[in-house]
Amino acid sequence: MNREQTKILKYPGGKTGSSYQIPDCVTDISVLAFSDSTALTALVVGDGNPVYASENGFLLSKDKKILFRSVL
């Protein structure tokens, strides 16, 4: 995360959890933020996030028209 806690820069590749809850304060995610996270099978976004949404583990735009990331 950046200093302001608004951008995910890099998810630790060695983490073993299968899902990650993206905080509501995150409004930007680096393109390669999840590139080394082989254990992830789901990204979860709360309803309070103004930019992102999730469905079935996929990271989507809030209006669900743009797919940003699939961890499958």
Salt bridges, closest charged atoms under 4 A:
ASP28 OD2 - LYS7 NZ 3.54
ASP36 OD2 - LYS10 NZ 3.13
GLU55 OE1 - LYS64 NZ 3.07
